[in-house]
Amino acid sequence: MSKPSLGKFHLMAFAPTIDAGRAVEFYRDTLGLPLISQDSFAAVFDAHGITLRVTNVPKPFTPQPFTVLGWRIPDIASSVKELAASGVKFERYMPAQDELGIWTAPGGAKVAWFKDSDGNILSLTQFP
């Protein structure tokens, strides 16, 4: 029997929302992701070739206490400044985060965290 190989197919990401209108405004207007479609089940975005389905979930909803989506970016400082200028508030989880909220991991990766309109934790990472 051969092993399955999902590595040859495109990954699709999911994030929950209890307010689709507010989520569309955040992901489309604040983060700049193109909205592909929206129906009563989800808003679908193009995240640089990855499909992101922001799925409607019932109340009550409690966001997970960890990162659910993240972006690998080339210049974290400029991305943090750009998002902050658009109203994104960066979170502080580590004592050694700099004035922009960027933490440098022991391996050299730089990470900053923020929340979406439902409180889901999202991140930016710049690898060395």
Secondary structure per residue as TSV (DSSP state, phi and psi in degrees):
chain	resnum	aa	ss	phi	psi
A	1	M	-	360.0	131.5
A	2	S	-	-83.6	153.8
A	3	K	-	-77.3	145.5
A	4	P	-	-67.0	152.6
A	5	S	-	-135.9	82.4
A	6	L	G	-75.4	-9.8
A	7	G	G	-62.4	-15.6
A	8	K	G	-94.0	2.5
A	9	F	S	-114.0	157.2
A	10	H	-	-73.5	136.5
A	11	L	-	-77.9	144.9
A	12	M	E	-121.6	135.8
A	13	A	E	-106.3	155.1
A	14	F	E	-132.1	144.9
A	15	A	E	-140.4	142.0
A	16	P	E	-88.0	151.9
A	17	T	E	-145.7	147.6
A	18	I	S	-105.1	-4.3
A	19	D	-	-140.2	91.9
A	20	A	H	-60.4	-40.0
A	21	G	H	-61.7	-45.1
A	22	R	H	-66.7	-37.8
A	23	A	H	-65.9	-41.5
A	24	V	H	-61.2	-45.3
A	25	E	I	-58.3	-42.7
A	26	F	I	-67.8	-55.2
A	27	Y	I	-69.5	-37.6
A	28	R	I	-82.5	-54.7
A	29	D	I	-82.9	-36.9
A	30	T	I	-86.9	-45.7
A	31	L	T	-89.9	-18.6
A	32	G	-	82.8	22.2
A	33	L	-	-84.2	130.8
A	34	P	-	-64.7	131.3
A	35	L	E	-81.8	121.5
A	36	I	E	-88.2	-45.6
A	37	S	E	-161.5	164.7
A	38	Q	E	-150.4	134.9
A	39	D	-	-140.9	-166.9
A	40	S	S	-74.1	-5.6
A	41	F	S	-102.0	-37.0
A	42	A	E	-165.1	159.7
A	43	A	E	-103.8	131.3
A	44	V	E	-112.1	128.5
A	45	F	E	-121.3	155.4
A	46	D	E	-99.1	112.3
A	47	A	E	-104.3	73.5
A	48	H	T	55.0	50.3
A	49	G	T	92.9	-9.1
A	50	I	E	-101.4	132.4
A	51	T	E	-79.9	125.7
A	52	L	E	-113.4	117.3
A	53	R	E	-101.9	112.0
A	54	V	E	-91.8	102.7
A	55	T	E	-93.8	134.4
A	56	N	E	-68.9	129.6
A	57	V	-	-126.0	156.1
A	58	P	-	-76.1	156.4
A	59	K	S	-82.7	151.8
A	60	P	S	-77.9	150.9
A	61	F	-	-125.9	130.5
A	62	T	-	-117.7	116.8
A	63	P	-	-61.7	151.6
A	64	Q	-	-69.4	151.4
A	65	P	S	-87.9	27.8
A	66	F	S	-146.4	168.9
A	67	T	E	-65.1	130.8
A	68	V	E	-107.5	-23.7
A	69	L	E	-143.4	145.1
A	70	G	E	-148.9	156.0
A	71	W	E	-118.9	135.6
A	72	R	E	-90.4	119.4
A	73	I	-	-127.9	156.2
A	74	P	S	-83.4	-28.2
A	75	D	-	-137.6	93.0
A	76	I	H	-66.7	-37.7
A	77	A	H	-61.7	-45.5
A	78	S	H	-69.2	-35.2
A	79	S	H	-67.2	-40.5
A	80	V	H	-63.2	-45.7
A	81	K	H	-61.8	-43.3
A	82	E	H	-62.6	-46.6
A	83	L	H	-67.7	-40.0
A	84	A	H	-61.4	-38.3
A	85	A	H	-65.6	-23.0
A	86	S	T	-90.1	4.0
A	87	G	T	101.4	1.1
A	88	V	-	-74.4	131.8
A	89	K	-	-101.8	125.2
A	90	F	E	-88.0	141.7
A	91	E	E	-91.0	158.7
A	92	R	-	-119.5	114.6
A	93	Y	-	-117.9	-20.8
A	94	M	S	-119.1	143.2
A	95	P	T	-66.0	-23.9
A	96	A	T	-99.4	24.1
A	97	Q	-	-72.2	143.3
A	98	D	-	-78.5	-172.0
A	99	E	T	-64.1	-22.2
A	100	L	T	-88.5	-8.1
A	101	G	S	92.9	15.7
A	102	I	-	-93.8	130.5
A	103	W	E	-107.5	139.0
A	104	T	E	-103.0	116.2
A	105	A	-	-71.7	160.2
A	106	P	T	-53.9	-32.4
A	107	G	T	-82.6	-1.6
A	108	G	S	102.8	-10.8
A	109	A	-	-66.9	144.0
A	110	K	E	-108.7	131.7
A	111	V	E	-132.9	141.4
A	112	A	E	-136.0	143.2
A	113	W	E	-118.7	146.9
A	114	F	E	-150.0	168.0
A	115	K	E	-112.9	149.3
A	116	D	-	-83.9	-172.4
A	117	S	T	-68.3	-12.7
A	118	D	T	-106.0	2.2
A	119	G	-	88.7	5.6
A	120	N	-	-67.1	137.3
A	121	I	E	-84.7	126.3
A	122	L	E	-118.9	160.1
A	123	S	E	-143.2	160.7
A	124	L	E	-118.2	138.5
A	125	T	E	-134.9	131.4
A	126	Q	E	-112.8	115.6
A	127	F	-	-85.2	149.7
A	128	P	-	-67.2	360.0
